[in-house]
Amino acid sequence: MAQKGKYPSLERQWRKLMYAFYDYLPMQYKNASARDWQIRHLVWDFKDGRAYESVAEITASALVRFFGKETRNIVFACVPASSAAKNEKRYRKFAEKVCGLSGAINAYDHIRIEGNRLGVHERFDEKNIRNVQVVDFDKEFFNGKKVLVFDDVLTKGFSYARFALQLEKFGAEILGGFFLGKTIFHCN
């Protein structure tokens, strides 16, 4: 996470449910275990749209485990990828499968991506993250809804928190976020 006290509006989001399925060891660490490599490949395959079914199954299972019957009243919204094409490849089938298995409401068709951006992990200040991509929301859809946010990898939490804050501006109640991986840092 980012430095405490530096981003108060974002920190409110970081105090909500933030559940990661796996610890993700970045490539800068060469002494990775076989398990670290397995998780890396899962994350990469998910980002490329190949592992959406297995990730959807664990995500749907976690939704039901955390929220029970209330899951059918929860909107499942994925933090947009860096381009419309990547967003389509990564999240369309995944979100459909998660919602089909869990009964959650799919937000995919209510968020449209225009333009491209660099990966958020390539920048560290909030000002640049704010202005890199146009995301068009169906604002009325989110008003009054309980929303669970999903993102592939949680590193500092900026993407998740900024997305959650935007949805709150439209009247959504953000329950928290699920993440395929959470970046961990080890000393070699």
C-alpha positions in Angstrom: 0.0 0.0 0.0 1.0 3.6 -0.4 2.3 5.7 2.5 -0.3 6.2 5.2 -1.8 9.7 5.5 -0.7 10.8 2.0 -4.0 10.0 0.2 -6.9 10.2 2.7 -9.7 9.8 0.1 -8.0 6.6 -1.2 -7.2 5.3 2.3 -10.9 5.0 3.0 -11.1 2.4 0.2 -8.1 0.6 1.5 -9.8 0.1 4.9 -12.6 -2.0 3.2 -12.5 -5.7 2.4 -9.4 -6.4 0.2 -9.0 -10.1 -0.4 -6.3 -11.6 -2.6 -6.4 -15.2 -3.7 -2.6 -15.5 -4.1 0.6 -13.7 -3.2 2.3 -12.5 -6.4 6.1 -12.3 -6.5 7.1 -9.8 -9.3 9.7 -10.7 -11.9 12.4 -8.5 -10.3 12.9 -11.4 -7.9 14.8 -14.2 -9.7 14.9 -16.6 -6.8 11.3 -17.6 -7.1 9.9 -21.0 -5.9 8.0 -23.4 -8.2 4.8 -22.1 -6.5 5.8 -18.5 -7.3 6.2 -19.4 -10.9 2.9 -21.2 -11.0 1.1 -18.1 -9.7 3.0 -15.9 -12.1 1.8 -18.0 -15.0 -1.7 -18.0 -13.7 -1.7 -14.2 -13.5 -0.2 -13.9 -17.0 -2.6 -16.4 -18.5 -5.5 -14.5 -16.8 -4.3 -11.2 -18.2 -4.1 -12.8 -21.7 -7.7 -14.2 -21.4 -6.6 -17.8 -21.2 -7.3 -18.6 -17.5 -10.6 -16.8 -17.1 -12.6 -20.0 -16.3 -10.5 -21.2 -13.3 -10.1 -17.7 -11.9 -13.9 -17.1 -12.3 -14.6 -20.3 -10.4 -12.5 -19.3 -7.4 -13.9 -15.7 -7.5 -17.5 -16.9 -7.6 -16.8 -19.3 -4.8 -15.3 -16.5 -2.7 -18.2 -14.2 -3.5 -20.7 -16.7 -2.2 -18.5 -17.6 0.8 -18.2 -13.9 1.8 -21.7 -12.7 1.0 -24.0 -15.8 0.9 -27.4 -15.1 -0.5 -26.7 -11.4 -0.6 -24.4 -12.1 -3.5 -27.4 -11.9 -5.9 -27.7 -8.2 -4.9 -24.1 -7.3 -5.5 -22.7 -5.8 -8.6 -19.4 -7.3 -9.8 -17.2 -4.6 -11.4 -13.7 -5.1 -12.8 -11.1 -2.3 -12.8 -10.6 -1.5 -16.4 -7.5 -2.8 -18.2 -5.2 -0.5 -20.1 -7.1 -0.6 -23.4 -10.6 -1.5 -24.7 -9.1 -4.6 -26.4 -7.3 -5.8 -23.3 -10.4 -5.2 -21.2 -12.5 -7.2 -23.6 -10.0 -10.1 -23.6 -9.4 -10.1 -19.9 -12.8 -9.4 -18.4 -15.9 -10.0 -20.7 -16.0 -13.8 -20.4 -14.6 -13.7 -16.9 -17.3 -11.4 -15.5 -20.0 -13.4 -17.3 -18.7 -16.6 -15.8 -18.3 -15.1 -12.3 -21.8 -13.7 -12.3 -23.3 -16.9 -13.8 -21.8 -19.1 -11.1 -22.4 -16.7 -8.2 -25.6 -15.0 -9.1 -24.0 -11.5 -8.8 -24.9 -8.7 -11.2 -22.5 -8.2 -14.0 -21.3 -4.5 -14.5 -19.1 -5.3 -17.6 -21.5 -3.8 -20.1 -22.0 -0.6 -18.0 -18.3 0.4 -18.2 -16.7 1.5 -21.5 -13.0 2.1 -22.1 -11.7 4.7 -24.5 -8.1 5.3 -25.3 -5.0 3.6 -23.8 -2.8 4.0 -20.8 0.4 2.5 -19.5 0.1 0.0 -16.7 -0.5 1.8 -13.4 2.5 -0.1 -11.9 4.7 2.0 -14.2 3.7 5.3 -12.4 3.8 6.2 -8.8 2.0 9.5 -8.4 -1.8 9.9 -8.1 -1.8 12.9 -10.6 -0.7 10.7 -13.5 -3.0 7.9 -12.7 -6.0 10.3 -12.7 -5.5 11.5 -16.3 -4.4 8.5 -18.4 -7.5 7.0 -19.7 -11.2 7.8 -20.4 -13.7 5.4 -18.8 -17.3 6.0 -19.5 -19.7 4.7 -16.9 -23.5 4.1 -17.0 -23.9 6.3 -13.9 -27.6 5.4 -13.3 -26.7 1.7 -13.3 -24.4 2.1 -10.3 -26.6 4.5 -8.3 -27.8 2.8 -5.1 -26.0 -0.5 -5.8 -23.7 -2.5 -3.6 -20.5 -3.1 -5.6 -17.6 -5.5 -5.3 -14.5 -4.5 -7.3 -12.2 -7.0 -8.9 -8.6 -6.3 -10.1 -6.0 -8.8 -11.3 -3.0 -7.7 -9.2 -3.0 -5.4 -6.1 0.3 -3.7 -5.7 -0.1 -0.2 -4.1 -3.9 -0.1 -4.4 -4.3 3.0 -6.4 -6.2 1.5 -9.3 -8.7 -0.2 -7.0 -9.2 2.8 -4.8 -9.6 5.4 -7.6 -12.1 3.1 -9.4 -14.0 2.6 -6.2 -14.1 6.3 -5.5 -15.4 7.0 -9.0 -18.2 4.5 -8.5 -19.1 6.1 -5.2 -19.6 9.4 -6.9 -22.4 7.7 -8.9 -24.1 6.6 -5.7 -22.6 3.1 -5.4 -21.7 1.5 -2.0 -18.3 -0.2 -2.4 -18.0 -3.3 -0.3 -14.4 -3.8 -1.1 -12.2 -5.7 -3.6 -11.1 -9.1 -4.7 -7.7 -9.5 -6.4 -6.2 -12.5 -8.2 -2.8 -11.6 -6.7 -1.3 -9.3 -4.2 2.3 -8.2 -4.9 4.7 -9.3 -2.2 8.3 -8.2 -1.9 11.1 -10.4 -0.8 14.8 -9.8 -0.2 17.0 -11.9 -2.4 
